[in-house]
Amino acid sequence: MGNKQDKPDFKQLSKETKFSTKELNEWFKNFKCNFPDGRIGKAQFAALYRKMWDSEGDASDFCDHVFRHYDQDGNGVIDFREFVTTLSVASKGSVTEKLHWAFKLYDIDGNGYLSETEIISVLAVSLLSSPIASVPAAFELSASLHRSLLSVFTGIKIQANHCDL
């Protein structure tokens, strides 16, 4: 994004997202107000997640999964461009764009396939980082979910463009 204090090129960014230049300007003002240095670190992201979802569970694993998709250049922080391009898909993307983003989220090892282990891992982490995680039965539910999903996914390999049975 260049100098941390520089505004991004909203015209260019509006071509890369589904936000208007006016919307981007408002998002940028809010982003800079909440993150004056122009970046969101992992700890800030996890705190934001807990605040948004009022989660008392351990959100760190789930946040790591989501964080790496926002942090498109892999430098350990989310800048405004990364934040707003991902937000654009989440809030205004087509069903196909949202499914593609979710696929990449579940494809933890980035090999273009979803294994049953990856799906179970993300679902379990999602469950355990939700408010239900404060209930002791959540861990038993997670184990039950794991067994059920393993039986469902036995023999199924899901790839980015199709499903093989």
Beta strands, then each sheet from edge to edge (+ up, - down):
strand 1: 39-41
strand 2: 77-79
strand 3: 113-114
strand 4: 157-159
strand 5: 163-164
sheet 1: 1+ 2-
sheet 2: 3+ 4- 5+
end
